[in-house]
């Protein structure tokens, strides 16, 4: 285990340039004292590890020092090929580069690991869009991706759900979510999300921007989606669900709602169970969400939602009670 940890520390130092003992301890899941002993062991083995003092200090390797570390495990090699799934790479214009990198990686692997790593491309396929959806092919995706990599400003004409807007954006990163690409961009000091398919025009500028040192794309996206889901489901409803209704709820309900529902432990005389769940911002949105469960659900509270359900189902019953329109037979 220690040999593996020493190798991990060496790889991290080579990749990061400078890192503190507490950061290494957290990454290796050991104590800081253990990291001190490991650094001493590397130095004793002839690895030029130096400690920089002060607030910006940490451990680093001698400038220019490199060591070839090709000791891939089977799982590591397979994971690298999994990361090269072709769909997103092709959308970004990186498919030739990805194929070349995989060829080089295959050549660097030990012979006994090559067959399993190569099979990953035959065994796994990424289909990003949800069921019955189509993957978007935004016109300006590659131009935006290029600006993200170069850290250059862009000017976009964007069609939001309210109006068409023009924005000068510092592109911080791209996210692929459910088959749709989103841009995290810095505008007027705040980070905002833009759906790339709604970018009508995009001009890359020859003007660089300073990327915020503390910006984390994955963290921003996670917080942004959680905030949006909470905004879309700010209210709560108490609903009775039949056994079939519970199964339908598991399939049809939004993941945010499923994760926050409170299900009664006991059933009533009819075998139904009571659920308290987040619902949509307006009564209409909440009603349309629950109508998907059909007759297998009954709203108990709030009263205005129960009344809206009664109003909508009565209107549907009245419409379907009418005689269907006559079909005019066509002559052959």
C-alpha positions as CSV (number, residue, x, y, z in Angstrom):
1,X,0.0,0.0,0.0
2,X,2.8,2.4,0.8
3,X,4.5,1.8,-2.6
4,X,1.2,2.6,-4.3
5,X,0.9,5.8,-2.2
6,X,4.4,6.9,-3.0
7,X,3.7,6.5,-6.7
8,X,0.5,8.4,-6.3
9,X,2.3,11.3,-4.5
10,X,5.0,11.4,-7.3
11,X,2.4,11.5,-10.0
12,X,0.5,14.2,-8.2
13,X,3.6,16.3,-7.8
14,X,4.5,15.9,-11.4
15,X,0.9,16.8,-12.5
16,X,0.2,19.7,-10.1
17,X,3.5,21.4,-9.8
18,X,3.1,22.4,-6.2
19,X,0.8,20.9,-3.5
20,X,0.6,21.2,0.3
21,X,0.9,18.3,2.7
22,X,-2.7,18.6,3.9
23,X,-3.9,18.4,0.3
24,X,-1.8,15.3,-0.3
25,X,-3.1,13.8,3.0
26,X,-6.7,14.3,1.9
27,X,-6.0,12.9,-1.6
28,X,-4.3,9.8,-0.2
29,X,-6.6,9.4,2.8
30,X,-3.8,9.4,5.4
31,X,-2.5,11.7,8.1
32,X,-0.3,14.7,7.4
33,X,2.4,13.1,9.5
34,X,2.4,10.1,7.1
35,X,2.8,12.4,4.2
36,X,5.9,13.9,5.8
37,X,7.4,10.4,6.2
38,X,6.5,9.6,2.6
39,X,8.2,12.8,1.3
40,X,11.3,11.9,3.2
41,X,11.3,8.5,1.7
42,X,11.1,9.9,-1.8
43,X,13.9,12.3,-1.1
44,X,16.0,9.4,0.3
45,X,15.4,7.5,-2.9
46,X,16.8,10.3,-5.0
47,X,13.6,12.1,-6.1
48,X,14.3,15.9,-6.0
49,X,11.4,17.0,-3.9
50,X,11.6,20.5,-2.4
51,X,9.5,22.3,0.2
52,X,8.6,26.0,-0.4
53,X,7.8,27.9,2.8
54,X,5.2,30.6,3.3
55,X,1.5,31.1,2.5
56,X,2.0,30.1,-1.2
57,X,4.3,27.2,-0.3
58,X,4.1,23.5,-0.6
59,X,6.0,20.5,-2.0
60,X,7.3,20.5,-5.6
61,X,9.6,18.7,-7.9
62,X,12.8,20.2,-9.2
63,X,12.0,22.2,-12.3
64,X,12.3,20.1,-15.4
65,X,12.3,16.8,-13.5
66,X,10.2,14.1,-15.1
67,X,9.7,10.4,-14.6
68,X,8.0,8.0,-17.0
69,X,5.1,6.3,-15.2
70,X,3.4,3.8,-17.4
71,X,2.3,1.5,-14.7
72,X,-1.4,1.5,-15.6
73,X,-3.6,-1.0,-13.9
74,X,-6.3,-2.7,-15.9
75,X,-9.1,-0.6,-14.4
76,X,-7.2,2.6,-15.0
77,X,-6.6,1.7,-18.7
78,X,-10.2,0.8,-19.2
79,X,-11.3,4.0,-17.5
80,X,-9.2,6.1,-19.9
81,X,-10.9,4.5,-22.9
82,X,-14.3,5.0,-21.3
83,X,-13.5,8.8,-21.1
84,X,-13.0,8.8,-24.8
85,X,-16.5,8.0,-25.9
86,X,-17.0,9.4,-29.4
87,X,-20.3,11.4,-29.2
88,X,-19.3,14.5,-27.2
89,X,-15.8,14.5,-28.7
90,X,-17.2,14.6,-32.3
91,X,-19.6,17.4,-31.3
92,X,-16.7,19.5,-30.1
93,X,-14.6,18.7,-33.2
94,X,-12.1,16.6,-31.2
95,X,-12.8,13.1,-32.6
96,X,-9.5,13.0,-34.7
97,X,-7.5,14.1,-31.7
98,X,-9.3,11.6,-29.4
99,X,-8.6,8.8,-31.9
100,X,-4.9,9.7,-32.1
101,X,-4.6,9.9,-28.3
102,X,-6.2,6.5,-27.9
103,X,-3.7,5.0,-30.4
104,X,-0.8,6.5,-28.5
105,X,-2.2,5.3,-25.2
106,X,-2.7,1.8,-26.6
107,X,1.0,1.7,-27.8
108,X,2.1,2.7,-24.3
109,X,0.1,0.0,-22.5
110,X,1.7,-3.3,-21.5
111,X,0.7,-6.0,-23.9
112,X,-1.4,-7.9,-21.4
113,X,-3.7,-4.9,-20.9
114,X,-4.3,-4.0,-24.5
115,X,-7.1,-6.5,-25.3
116,X,-9.3,-5.5,-22.4
117,X,-8.8,-1.8,-22.9
118,X,-9.6,-2.1,-26.6
119,X,-12.8,-4.0,-25.9
120,X,-14.2,-1.0,-23.9
121,X,-14.9,0.8,-27.2
122,X,-17.0,-2.2,-28.4
123,X,-18.8,-2.8,-25.1
124,X,-19.9,0.8,-24.1
125,X,-21.8,3.4,-26.0
126,X,-22.9,6.8,-24.8
127,X,-26.4,8.0,-25.8
128,X,-26.7,11.3,-24.0
129,X,-30.3,12.4,-24.8
130,X,-33.2,11.2,-22.7
131,X,-35.7,8.7,-24.1
132,X,-37.7,10.0,-27.1
133,X,-35.4,13.1,-27.3
134,X,-32.9,14.1,-29.9
135,X,-29.3,15.3,-29.3
136,X,-28.8,18.9,-30.2
137,X,-26.2,20.0,-32.7
138,X,-25.7,23.7,-31.9
139,X,-24.4,25.7,-34.7
140,X,-21.8,27.6,-32.6
141,X,-20.7,24.9,-30.2
142,X,-17.2,24.4,-31.7
143,X,-16.6,28.2,-31.8
144,X,-17.6,28.5,-28.1
145,X,-15.5,25.4,-27.2
146,X,-12.5,27.0,-28.9
147,X,-13.0,30.2,-26.9
148,X,-13.3,28.2,-23.7
149,X,-9.9,26.5,-24.4
150,X,-8.2,29.8,-25.3
151,X,-9.9,31.8,-22.5
152,X,-11.0,34.5,-25.0
153,X,-14.1,36.6,-24.7
154,X,-17.1,36.0,-27.0
155,X,-20.0,38.2,-28.1
156,X,-23.3,36.3,-28.5
157,X,-26.8,37.0,-29.6
158,X,-29.0,34.8,-27.4
159,X,-32.7,33.9,-27.6
160,X,-34.0,33.4,-24.0
161,X,-37.5,32.4,-23.3
162,X,-38.3,36.1,-22.6
163,X,-36.5,38.0,-25.3
164,X,-33.5,38.2,-27.6
165,X,-30.4,39.5,-25.9
166,X,-26.8,40.4,-26.8
167,X,-24.1,39.5,-24.3
168,X,-20.3,39.9,-23.9
169,X,-19.4,36.6,-22.1
170,X,-16.3,35.2,-20.6
171,X,-16.8,31.4,-21.4
172,X,-15.7,29.4,-18.3
173,X,-16.8,25.9,-19.4
174,X,-19.3,23.7,-21.3
175,X,-21.6,21.1,-19.8
176,X,-23.5,18.3,-21.6
177,X,-26.8,17.6,-19.9
178,X,-29.5,15.3,-21.3
179,X,-28.2,15.7,-24.8
180,X,-28.1,19.5,-24.6
181,X,-25.0,21.7,-24.3
182,X,-24.8,24.5,-21.8
183,X,-22.3,27.3,-21.4
184,X,-21.2,28.6,-18.0
185,X,-20.3,32.2,-18.7
186,X,-19.2,35.1,-16.7
187,X,-21.3,38.3,-17.4
188,X,-21.0,41.5,-15.3
189,X,-19.3,39.7,-12.5
190,X,-21.7,36.8,-12.1
191,X,-21.7,33.3,-13.7
192,X,-24.8,32.4,-15.7
193,X,-25.9,29.4,-17.8
194,X,-26.7,29.6,-21.5
195,X,-28.2,26.9,-23.6
196,X,-25.8,26.7,-26.6
197,X,-28.6,25.8,-29.1
198,X,-30.2,29.2,-28.3
199,X,-27.1,31.1,-29.3
200,X,-28.1,32.8,-32.6
201,X,-24.8,34.4,-33.4
202,X,-21.3,34.1,-31.8
203,X,-18.2,36.1,-32.4
204,X,-14.9,35.1,-30.8
205,X,-12.9,38.1,-29.7
206,X,-9.1,38.5,-29.7
207,X,-9.4,39.6,-26.0
208,X,-8.4,37.3,-23.2
209,X,-10.1,37.2,-19.8
210,X,-8.8,36.3,-16.3
211,X,-10.5,33.1,-15.3
212,X,-11.6,33.2,-11.6
213,X,-9.1,31.1,-9.6
214,X,-11.8,29.7,-7.4
215,X,-14.3,28.7,-10.1
216,X,-15.1,25.0,-10.2
217,X,-17.3,24.0,-13.2
218,X,-18.7,20.8,-11.6
219,X,-19.5,22.5,-8.4
220,X,-21.1,25.5,-10.1
221,X,-23.3,23.2,-12.2
222,X,-24.4,21.1,-9.3
223,X,-25.4,24.1,-7.2
224,X,-27.0,25.7,-10.2
225,X,-29.2,22.7,-11.0
226,X,-30.2,22.2,-7.4
227,X,-31.2,25.9,-7.1
228,X,-33.2,25.6,-10.4
229,X,-35.0,22.5,-9.2
230,X,-35.9,24.1,-5.9
231,X,-37.2,27.2,-7.7
232,X,-39.4,25.0,-9.9
233,X,-40.8,23.0,-7.0
234,X,-41.3,25.6,-4.2
235,X,-44.6,24.3,-2.8
236,X,-45.8,21.0,-1.2
237,X,-48.8,18.8,-1.6
238,X,-50.2,15.8,0.3
239,X,-51.4,13.1,-2.1
240,X,-52.9,9.6,-1.7
241,X,-51.4,7.0,-4.1
242,X,-52.6,3.6,-4.9
243,X,-50.1,0.7,-5.2
244,X,-50.0,1.2,-8.9
245,X,-49.8,5.0,-8.4
246,X,-46.7,4.5,-6.3
247,X,-45.1,2.5,-9.1
248,X,-46.1,5.2,-11.7
249,X,-44.7,7.9,-9.3
250,X,-41.3,6.2,-9.2
251,X,-41.2,6.2,-13.0
252,X,-42.8,9.5,-13.9
253,X,-41.8,11.8,-11.0
254,X,-38.9,14.3,-11.3
255,X,-35.8,13.0,-9.5
256,X,-35.8,16.1,-7.3
257,X,-39.4,15.3,-6.2
258,X,-38.6,11.6,-5.6
259,X,-35.6,12.4,-3.5
260,X,-37.6,14.7,-1.2
261,X,-41.0,13.0,-0.9
262,X,-42.2,11.8,2.5
263,X,-44.1,8.5,2.3
264,X,-46.4,7.3,5.1
265,X,-45.3,4.0,6.6
266,X,-48.8,2.6,6.8
267,X,-51.6,2.1,4.3
268,X,-55.2,3.0,4.6
269,X,-58.2,0.7,4.4
270,X,-58.0,0.8,0.5
271,X,-54.3,-0.1,0.5
272,X,-53.3,3.5,-0.5
273,X,-50.5,5.4,1.0
274,X,-50.1,9.1,1.7
275,X,-47.2,11.1,0.3
276,X,-46.1,14.6,0.9
277,X,-44.1,15.9,-2.0
278,X,-42.7,19.1,-3.6
279,X,-44.9,20.4,-6.5
280,X,-44.7,23.1,-9.2
281,X,-44.6,26.8,-8.7
282,X,-48.2,27.4,-9.8
283,X,-51.4,25.4,-9.1
284,X,-51.7,24.8,-12.8
285,X,-48.1,23.3,-13.1
286,X,-48.7,21.2,-10.0
287,X,-52.0,19.8,-11.4
288,X,-50.5,18.9,-14.7
289,X,-47.7,17.0,-13.0
290,X,-50.1,15.0,-10.9
291,X,-52.5,14.4,-13.7
292,X,-49.9,12.1,-15.2
293,X,-50.8,9.6,-12.5
294,X,-54.4,9.4,-13.7
295,X,-56.9,7.9,-11.4
296,X,-54.2,6.3,-9.2
297,X,-53.7,9.6,-7.3
298,X,-55.9,11.8,-5.1
299,X,-54.8,15.3,-3.9
300,X,-55.7,15.9,-0.3
301,X,-54.0,19.3,0.3
302,X,-53.7,22.1,-0.5
303,X,-57.4,22.9,-1.1
304,X,-56.7,25.1,-4.2
305,X,-54.8,22.3,-5.9
306,X,-57.5,19.8,-5.1
307,X,-60.0,22.2,-6.6
308,X,-57.9,22.7,-9.7
309,X,-57.6,18.9,-10.2
310,X,-61.4,18.6,-9.9
311,X,-61.9,21.5,-12.4
312,X,-59.5,20.0,-15.0
313,X,-60.8,16.4,-14.7
314,X,-64.4,17.6,-15.0
315,X,-63.5,19.6,-18.1
316,X,-61.9,16.5,-19.6
317,X,-64.9,14.3,-18.7
318,X,-67.2,16.8,-20.3
319,X,-65.2,16.9,-23.5
320,X,-65.0,13.1,-23.8
321,X,-68.7,12.8,-23.0
322,X,-69.6,14.5,-26.3
323,X,-70.2,12.4,-29.4
324,X,-66.9,12.0,-31.4
325,X,-66.8,13.9,-34.7
326,X,-68.1,12.0,-37.6
327,X,-65.5,10.5,-39.9
328,X,-66.2,11.3,-43.6
329,X,-65.5,8.2,-45.7
330,X,-63.2,8.9,-48.6
331,X,-64.0,7.5,-52.0
332,X,-61.6,5.1,-53.5
